[in-house]
Amino acid sequence: ANIYPSKLSANIMFDNVLAKKIYAGSDIFLMPSLFEPCGLSQLISMRYGTIPIVRETGGLKDTVIPYNKFDGTGTGFGFKNYNAHELLETLKYSLSIYKDKKQWDQLIKNAMERKSSWTV
């Protein structure tokens, strides 16, 4: 960040305004957690239309429904094992869907319409 201040920013702090801008300005949210009892980040990302890619563990598995390109259902992408190869393959698959605007727009709609309240 010191060498390339116009190209990189390092913010080692919590800034809710900046966090919202990052969620809103991103297309994909990577969350390859080893474990995650609940997780709010994937829920927030879906609300902003940012598609989560998560490791299928705990609350991440419970809240992110893998996208099905055949019927257009799902709210994101997931991978089972905690390794870089599965993350990379899932990322490649998500980018293949990203290239198809109709499918990607449907996925965003699914994610943003996901109900996350206790009354569901």
Secondary structure, DSSP 8 states (H G I E B T S, - for coil): --S-TTT-----S--HHHHHHHHHH-SEEEE--S--SS-SHHHHHHHTT-EEEEES-HHHHHH--B-BTTTTB-SBEEESSSSHHHHHHHHHHHHHHHTSHHHHHHHHHHHHH---STT-
